[in-house]
Structures are given as C-alpha cells and as structure tokens.
Amino acid sequence: MKQVTLLFLKQDDRVLLAMKKRGFGAGLWNGIGGKVTPGETPTQAITRECQEEIGVTPYDVHLVGRLRFFMPNDPQFEHDCFIYVTEKWEGKPTESEEMRPQWFASADIPYSMMWPADGLWLPHVLAGEKFAGTINASETEVVTHNIRIVSDPHTAGEKHGLAMPRQSDMTFNEINKIIWDYMVARDWHHNPPRGLATSIALEAGELLEHYQWTDAPVGTKEELAEELADIFLYAFQFAQVNGIDITEAIQKKLEKSGKKFPAEKFKGKNKADWHNAWIKAKLDHKKKGL
C-alpha cells in the first residue's frame, strides 16, 4: 500500500486545481499532491509536493478526507490517500513542468476532465465536510465505492473499512458456481463428506508447515495463497455435499461468538487482561454447556 496526499487551496468560493502535465493522471485536473516518501509524514509530504509542483508553501493545512483507492484491473494498486485543504499559503501558484494550476469557482468544477471518482468525494471538500471510505475505480468508470461522513478522517480507517484487506468483488455464490462447475466437469461432485473433511485438515496442515519452528513463513506469498486456496476449495465442496449455506453459517457463527466474546471485554485491553477475559469467557460458557 502506498500513502499519497492531495491538497486543495481554497479562497472564498474558489478552489485551486491543477492540470497534470505528465506521468500518472496526465491530462486530468486534480488537487496538488503525490506520494509520501520514507521518513515523511503526510503533512510534510503535502508541503513538499506543493512547493515542487506550484511554488507555494501551505500553512495551517486541515485533514478533511481519507480514502483508499483501488483499481479493478491492477491487483497491486492500493493508495491510502490523505486529503487536505488550506486557506493560508505563501507564494503565488505558478506552473511547473508537472502541473498547471488554475482557480475554479465551486459551481464550475471540470468533473468531465477529472478522475471519474472525483465527483463522489470532491463535493464534500467544497462543502467543508469530513469523510472517509474506499473507491474501486479505473480511468473511465467507478466500480464500487463506500464514502461516509466522519468526525475524524485520520482514525476513520478501522471504523469505515480503510484498514480492511482487499478482496476481489466476486461473490460467494459466484465462487460457489465456479467450484461446482469445475467438480461436475470431472465427476468429482460426489466426493464423500469424510474425505473432504480429511482433505481440509490435511491442507491446513500443509499451510501450517510453512510456519514450523518460525513466526515468519517459509515460502512465498504465492505458495501460501495456493495452500489457502486448497483449504477453501475443499471447504466449499464440503458445504455443497452437506447442503450448507456458507454465508449464513458464518453470520450465525459470528453472532454466537459475539455473545461469547463481547467486544467491550477485549477492545483496548492489555495482553494480560485480554487473556484473562478469554479464559473467563471460555469457562463461563463451559459451565452453561455452550
């Protein structure tokens, strides 16, 4: 994941945008900004980028948004974007080799010449609102998005899904069909439940083997992914032959587990208190026969 920044200079009812002249996003209007380099904070990065791109030094910048951007055709693309505004700066916005700044009235934002997702969140900037969320979009269309108004964009990650590891947009039912069709094409859809349960355990053992005598895995991420995929493949087959709805089963299990391990007994606790709460919960439910 790469941390990046955007800054919007505001003056009365106007906002400063800049035309990107080269590189990523060339030919599109956007805010001022770029990536956070090692050793920098996002606010330090936005000050440096602003000086380099338009010759202005911003002061009193305010974080108004935090968005995590993904691209549907690039699994490696993941930007954690910190979005700032300011009404104070030193210097006059000047064109550079990379950016051409221009003032726009709030009612005249050139959304047709911006990234397609900008129209989803830039109005919040103009309205003085704070927001956080996720956006999965290409250069031409928005695939999915989830943006919410928040009180503190910096810490909104845990509350609004910014820290959630990315998965593809494929649904459980779509995965279920792919696996079913694969098995039927080979007449493997009659595998006995015991064999499938055994296979799940064996594949889990192969995954665990990567961590034998070490906290760091022995093997590549791709090798770990293959082991995990084997577990899921057998788990889906097990659900199919036993008529189990996986999503329903997970929801019911989480509901049951939530009663057994209430979040308030664990969230924010130190390791000793967390362990004691876990032991107590296990004993209490054992006494109740649960």
Backbone torsions as a table, in degrees:
resi	resn	phi	psi	omega
1	MET	NA	135.5	-179.2
2	LYS	-109.6	130.8	175.1
3	GLN	-85.9	132.3	179.7
4	VAL	-134.8	167.7	-176.8
5	THR	-134.9	156.0	171.6
6	LEU	-140.4	140.9	178.4
7	LEU	-131.6	137.7	176.8
8	PHE	-121.3	119.0	173.4
9	LEU	-81.4	130.9	-178.6
10	LYS	-120.6	140.3	179.1
11	GLN	-144.8	108.7	-173.8
12	ASP	55.5	-120.2	-179.1
13	ASP	-99.8	19.9	-178.9
14	ARG	-114.2	153.7	176.8
15	VAL	-133.1	142.7	-179.6
16	LEU	-91.7	121.9	171.7
17	LEU	-111.7	169.5	178.6
18	ALA	-141.2	137.2	176.4
19	MET	-81.6	121.6	178.7
20	LYS	-75.0	124.4	-174.0
21	LYS	-95.8	-17.9	-178.9
22	ARG	-156.8	164.4	176.3
23	GLY	75.0	-158.1	-177.1
24	PHE	-61.8	124.0	179.8
25	GLY	83.2	15.9	-180.0
26	ALA	-59.6	138.7	-180.0
27	GLY	88.0	5.1	-178.7
28	LEU	-121.2	146.5	173.4
29	TRP	-80.6	144.4	179.7
30	ASN	-160.6	-178.8	171.9
31	GLY	-80.0	178.7	176.5
32	ILE	-86.5	140.7	177.3
33	GLY	160.7	-170.6	-178.7
34	GLY	171.3	-163.4	-174.3
35	LYS	-79.7	153.9	174.6
36	VAL	-87.4	121.2	-178.3
37	THR	-85.6	159.5	-180.0
38	PRO	-53.9	132.2	179.6
39	GLY	91.6	-8.9	179.9
40	GLU	-97.0	152.5	165.1
41	THR	-92.7	161.4	177.5
42	PRO	-56.9	-37.7	180.0
43	THR	-69.2	-36.1	175.2
44	GLN	-65.9	-38.7	-179.9
45	ALA	-65.0	-41.7	-176.6
46	ILE	-69.9	-31.6	176.1
47	THR	-66.0	-45.9	179.3
48	ARG	-62.8	-47.5	-178.6
49	GLU	-61.3	-39.8	-178.5
50	CYS	-65.7	-39.8	177.8
51	GLN	-65.9	-41.6	-177.5
52	GLU	-72.6	-38.3	-170.8
53	GLU	-88.6	-34.2	-177.9
54	ILE	-134.8	8.6	175.7
55	GLY	68.6	29.1	-177.9
56	VAL	-122.9	141.2	174.4
57	THR	-106.5	111.3	-177.8
58	PRO	-81.1	149.4	175.4
59	TYR	-128.3	156.7	174.0
60	ASP	51.9	50.4	179.4
61	VAL	-77.5	145.7	-178.4
62	HIS	-122.7	129.8	175.9
63	LEU	-76.2	120.7	-179.0
64	VAL	-115.1	-16.6	-178.2
65	GLY	-153.3	153.6	173.7
66	ARG	-142.8	117.1	-176.5
67	LEU	-126.4	142.2	173.3
68	ARG	-105.9	118.5	-176.4
69	PHE	-101.1	137.4	173.7
70	PHE	-127.0	159.8	174.4
71	MET	-123.7	127.9	-173.2
72	PRO	-61.2	-28.7	-177.1
73	ASN	-100.3	8.1	-179.7
74	ASP	-137.4	92.5	-177.6
75	PRO	-59.2	-22.3	-178.3
76	GLN	-86.0	-10.4	-176.6
77	PHE	-82.3	119.9	176.8
78	GLU	-156.1	109.7	-178.4
79	HIS	-114.4	126.4	173.6
80	ASP	-96.9	104.5	-169.0
81	CYS	-104.2	124.7	175.9
82	PHE	-99.1	123.5	-173.4
83	ILE	-112.6	124.5	-174.4
84	TYR	-120.3	159.0	169.1
85	VAL	-133.5	155.8	173.4
86	THR	-152.6	153.1	174.0
87	GLU	-117.5	9.3	-178.4
88	LYS	-130.3	130.7	177.9
89	TRP	-161.8	166.0	178.8
90	GLU	-119.0	131.1	-179.3
91	GLY	106.6	169.3	179.3
92	LYS	-109.8	127.8	178.9
93	PRO	-53.8	124.2	-174.6
94	THR	-130.6	142.6	179.9
95	GLU	-66.9	140.5	177.3
96	SER	-123.6	-175.9	178.2
97	GLU	-66.4	-19.9	-175.6
98	GLU	-104.8	-35.0	-173.5
99	MET	-133.7	146.3	174.5
100	ARG	-121.1	101.5	-175.6
101	PRO	-75.5	151.1	177.7
102	GLN	-158.1	139.8	178.0
103	TRP	-83.4	141.3	176.9
104	PHE	-132.9	141.0	171.4
105	ALA	-70.3	149.1	-178.0
106	SER	-56.6	-29.7	-178.8
107	ALA	-83.8	-6.0	-175.5
108	ASP	-120.3	29.2	-180.0
109	ILE	-64.9	128.4	-176.5
110	PRO	-82.0	66.4	-175.8
111	TYR	-59.0	-28.9	-179.3
112	SER	-68.1	-15.8	178.8
113	MET	-114.7	31.1	179.0
114	MET	-128.9	173.3	174.0
115	TRP	-57.9	141.5	-174.5
116	PRO	-59.5	-26.1	-178.7
117	ALA	-82.3	-14.0	-175.2
118	ASP	-60.5	-31.4	179.2
119	GLY	-68.5	-11.9	179.8
120	LEU	-84.4	-32.7	-173.6
121	TRP	-118.9	-25.6	-179.0
122	LEU	-61.4	-34.7	175.1
123	PRO	-57.6	-30.3	176.2
124	HIS	-66.7	-38.7	177.0
125	VAL	-61.3	-47.6	-177.7
126	LEU	-65.9	-28.5	-178.9
127	ALA	-87.4	-2.0	179.6
128	GLY	77.3	22.9	-178.6
129	GLU	-96.8	155.4	175.4
130	LYS	-104.8	142.3	-171.8
131	PHE	-151.3	165.8	176.9
132	ALA	-157.0	158.2	177.9
133	GLY	162.9	-163.8	-179.3
134	THR	-130.8	148.2	178.4
135	ILE	-139.0	128.5	174.8
136	ASN	-114.6	106.8	-172.8
137	ALA	-149.0	150.9	174.5
138	SER	-99.9	-170.7	177.6
139	GLU	-70.3	-15.3	-174.5
140	THR	-119.6	-19.5	-177.0
141	GLU	-153.0	155.3	174.5
142	VAL	-94.9	123.1	-179.8
143	VAL	-85.2	-54.6	176.4
144	THR	-143.2	156.1	174.8
145	HIS	-156.5	152.9	177.5
146	ASN	-148.7	101.6	-176.9
147	ILE	-123.0	132.8	-178.7
148	ARG	-131.9	150.7	173.9
149	ILE	-77.2	132.0	-176.7
150	VAL	-133.3	168.2	177.2
151	SER	-91.3	-28.7	-178.9
152	ASP	-139.7	99.0	-178.7
153	PRO	-61.0	-30.5	-175.1
154	HIS	-65.2	-39.0	-177.9
155	THR	-102.0	12.3	-175.9
156	ALA	-77.9	-8.3	-176.3
157	GLY	-55.3	-51.2	-177.5
158	GLU	-67.3	-34.0	-176.3
159	LYS	-80.0	-27.5	-171.7
160	HIS	-124.6	24.5	168.8
161	GLY	83.4	7.4	-178.4
162	LEU	-68.5	-28.4	-177.8
163	ALA	-91.7	-0.4	-177.2
164	MET	-72.9	125.8	177.5
165	PRO	-57.5	141.4	-175.3
166	ARG	-77.2	139.3	170.0
167	GLN	-125.0	168.0	177.6
168	SER	-72.7	170.4	-178.2
169	ASP	-85.3	4.0	-179.6
170	MET	-67.5	135.1	-178.7
171	THR	-82.7	165.7	176.8
172	PHE	-59.3	-40.8	-176.9
173	ASN	-67.5	-35.4	176.8
174	GLU	-66.3	-42.5	176.5
175	ILE	-63.9	-42.1	179.4
176	ASN	-57.3	-42.7	-179.1
177	LYS	-68.0	-40.9	179.3
178	ILE	-60.3	-45.4	-179.7
179	ILE	-66.6	-42.2	179.8
180	TRP	-61.0	-47.7	-179.9
181	ASP	-62.0	-39.3	179.1
182	TYR	-62.3	-44.1	-177.6
183	MET	-70.7	-42.3	-179.0
184	VAL	-63.6	-39.3	-179.5
185	ALA	-61.1	-19.7	-178.6
186	ARG	-115.1	7.0	-176.2
187	ASP	57.4	35.4	178.0
188	TRP	-100.5	4.8	-175.5
189	HIS	-79.7	3.8	177.8
190	HIS	-106.9	16.1	179.2
191	ASN	-57.3	135.3	-177.2
192	PRO	-70.5	147.0	-178.6
193	PRO	-55.3	-41.1	-178.7
194	ARG	-61.9	-42.1	179.2
195	GLY	-64.0	-38.3	179.4
196	LEU	-69.2	-42.1	178.1
197	ALA	-62.0	-41.3	177.5
198	THR	-62.4	-40.9	-179.2
199	SER	-65.4	-37.3	177.5
200	ILE	-60.4	-45.9	-179.2
201	ALA	-64.7	-41.6	-179.8
202	LEU	-64.3	-43.4	-179.8
203	GLU	-67.7	-35.5	175.9
204	ALA	-63.7	-36.5	176.5
205	GLY	-64.3	-38.1	178.4
206	GLU	-66.6	-36.2	175.3
207	LEU	-65.6	-43.6	-179.3
208	LEU	-64.2	-29.7	-179.9
209	GLU	-59.8	-27.4	178.8
210	HIS	-67.3	-17.8	-177.3
211	TYR	-111.9	13.1	-179.5
212	GLN	-63.4	121.0	178.3
213	TRP	64.2	20.0	179.1
214	THR	-154.6	146.3	176.6
215	ASP	-82.9	-25.9	177.2
216	ALA	-94.1	139.2	-176.5
217	PRO	-67.3	142.9	172.8
218	VAL	-93.1	106.1	-175.3
219	GLY	132.6	169.8	-177.1
220	THR	-88.3	168.2	176.2
221	LYS	-60.8	-37.8	179.7
222	GLU	-64.1	-39.2	178.1
223	GLU	-66.4	-40.4	176.4
224	LEU	-63.7	-39.2	179.8
225	ALA	-64.0	-38.4	178.7
226	GLU	-64.7	-43.0	178.5
227	GLU	-63.1	-42.7	180.0
228	LEU	-65.6	-38.8	178.5
229	ALA	-61.9	-40.6	178.3
230	ASP	-59.8	-41.4	179.3
231	ILE	-61.7	-46.7	-178.5
232	PHE	-67.0	-38.0	179.3
233	LEU	-60.0	-46.2	179.1
234	TYR	-70.5	-33.3	178.6
235	ALA	-65.0	-41.7	177.8
236	PHE	-65.3	-41.1	178.4
237	GLN	-63.6	-40.0	178.6
238	PHE	-61.3	-42.0	178.6
239	ALA	-65.1	-39.4	-178.8
240	GLN	-64.1	-47.4	-176.5
241	VAL	-73.5	-19.0	180.0
242	ASN	-104.8	4.1	177.9
243	GLY	64.9	35.8	-178.7
244	ILE	-98.9	128.7	173.4
245	ASP	-84.9	109.3	-172.8
246	ILE	-62.9	-45.1	-178.2
247	THR	-63.1	-41.4	178.4
248	GLU	-65.5	-40.5	180.0
249	ALA	-64.0	-41.2	179.6
250	ILE	-65.6	-43.7	-179.9
251	GLN	-61.8	-43.5	179.6
252	LYS	-66.2	-39.3	179.9
253	LYS	-65.9	-41.9	178.9
254	LEU	-65.2	-37.7	177.8
255	GLU	-64.0	-44.7	179.0
256	LYS	-65.6	-43.9	-179.7
257	SER	-67.0	-33.2	178.8
258	GLY	-63.6	-32.7	176.9
259	LYS	-74.2	-33.6	-179.5
260	LYS	-75.0	-37.8	-178.3
261	PHE	-126.2	77.3	-178.8
262	PRO	-59.3	137.6	-175.4
263	ALA	-58.0	-37.3	-175.9
264	GLU	-66.4	-17.7	178.2
265	LYS	-84.7	-9.3	-176.0
266	PHE	-124.7	-34.8	-175.9
267	LYS	-62.0	124.7	175.7
268	GLY	79.7	5.2	-178.9
269	LYS	-84.7	153.5	173.8
270	ASN	-76.4	173.0	-172.4
271	LYS	-61.0	-41.0	-178.7
272	ALA	-66.0	-46.2	-179.9
273	ASP	-65.6	-38.1	178.9
274	TRP	-61.8	-45.6	-178.5
275	HIS	-64.5	-43.4	179.6
276	ASN	-63.0	-39.8	178.9
277	ALA	-65.4	-37.2	179.6
278	TRP	-67.0	-44.5	178.3
279	ILE	-61.8	-45.4	-179.5
280	LYS	-61.7	-42.4	179.3
281	ALA	-63.2	-41.5	178.7
282	LYS	-63.4	-43.8	-179.1
283	LEU	-67.7	-41.5	-179.9
284	ASP	-60.9	-43.7	-178.2
285	HIS	-74.4	-28.1	176.1
286	LYS	-67.4	-39.2	178.3
287	LYS	-65.0	-34.2	-179.4
288	LYS	-82.7	-3.6	179.8
289	GLY	74.4	26.2	-178.9
290	LEU	-99.7	NA	NA
